[in-house]
Amino acid sequence: MWPLWRLVSLLALSQALPFEQRGFWDFTLDDGPFMMNDEEASGADTSGVLDPDSVTPTYSAMCPFGCHCHLRVVQCSDLGLKSVPKEISPDTTLLDLQNNDISELRKDDFKGLQHLYALVLVNNKISKIHEKAFSPLRKLQKLYISKNHLVEIPPNLPSSLVELRIHDNRIRKVPKGVFSGLRNMNCIEMGGNPLENSGFEPGAFDGLKLNYLRISEAKLTGIPKDLPETLNELHLDHNKIQAIELEDLLRYSKLYRLGLGHNQIRMIENGSLSFLPTLRELHLDNNKLARVPSGLPDLKLLQVVYLHSNNITKVGVNDFCPVGFGVKRAYYNGISLFNNPVPYWEVQPATFRCVTDRLAIQFGNYKK
């Protein structure tokens, strides 16, 4: 069981950017470097960060049996609980109920917890949530309810919510209006659900100004076209996407990072990537591409490209870098091409003239 001071410290570190949550419980989701600092990339307001140094001790005698309570943190994980415990102090800011056997959230389970900032319900058996279960949580910013048995997005989520982690459930449909009123929402992780493209009703994300969205390990066959246009990060890895058509990315001009690894992509239509002028990092590894996608030299800020484990047989001298100097504003610091049938000894050195260091290029290790 983790020390309580460490839980609070890690919670504070997780606020700035949703995609920099390394080491925080089970949300170690990102791989690879990122080139921007937290505030620059997210644009998120961090004034509401829970600072462990500013938290004053509470001397309330209220603490559920078997739980550990300290510094407004109530840790009741791994106790085999069947329901949300009673006698939780009203000044609690972090409630950890992960790894239990809770199957239902009832109307008054969180009554009086108006100061709660983060609620962790990961790895329970929750299949039913009362429509008013979250009503008392007027200051809740982080809701982690992944690895449960939910078949729908919980109704009436708190308007204060900034981050929702609901991956690894049984959700098949995202109806219009389910996120209405969530103007502060910044990050949604909903991968690991059996979602198909048809499962997103038109307008399902209306009103949201997300920076980060992950719908990985689902059943998508194409890039959804009605996601928030404010996105800086979009992760659609481990799906069944077969192609990127011309207007698939038209709406997502603010993307910094696009994750499309572990799909079945054979074709990227010419001009598709031109709608992503601010792209820094592109993941297309573990697909079925036969050539390097066109348009990479025109992405002036692109720094990392993952193309390993495809069917690429040739790399042209102008596949990555623009012709002429001074055109590219940021040099590459990572290009992966290993596990492709490329005769790397035939690739001209000038192909990587806009790469910071030759060690940033990964070739070889191809096995038929």
Secondary structure as UniProt FT lines:
FT   HELIX           4..13
FT   HELIX           18..20
FT   TURN            22..23
FT   TURN            25..26
FT   HELIX           38..42
FT   TURN            47..48
FT   TURN            52..54
FT   TURN            65..66
FT   STRAND          68..70
FT   TURN            71..72
FT   STRAND          73..75
FT   TURN            90..91
FT   STRAND          94..96
FT   STRAND          104..105
FT   TURN            107..112
FT   TURN            114..115
FT   STRAND          118..120
FT   STRAND          128..129
FT   TURN            131..136
FT   TURN            138..139
FT   STRAND          142..144
FT   TURN            159..160
FT   STRAND          163..165
FT   TURN            176..181
FT   TURN            183..184
FT   STRAND          187..189
FT   HELIX           197..199
FT   TURN            202..207
FT   STRAND          212..214
FT   TURN            229..230
FT   STRAND          233..235
FT   STRAND          243..244
FT   TURN            246..251
FT   TURN            253..254
FT   STRAND          257..259
FT   STRAND          267..268
FT   TURN            270..271
FT   HELIX           272..275
FT   TURN            277..278
FT   STRAND          281..283
FT   TURN            294..295
FT   HELIX           296..298
FT   TURN            300..301
FT   STRAND          304..306
FT   TURN            317..318
FT   STRAND          334..336
FT   HELIX           344..346
FT   HELIX           349..352
FT   TURN            353..354
FT   HELIX           358..360
FT   STRAND          361..362
//
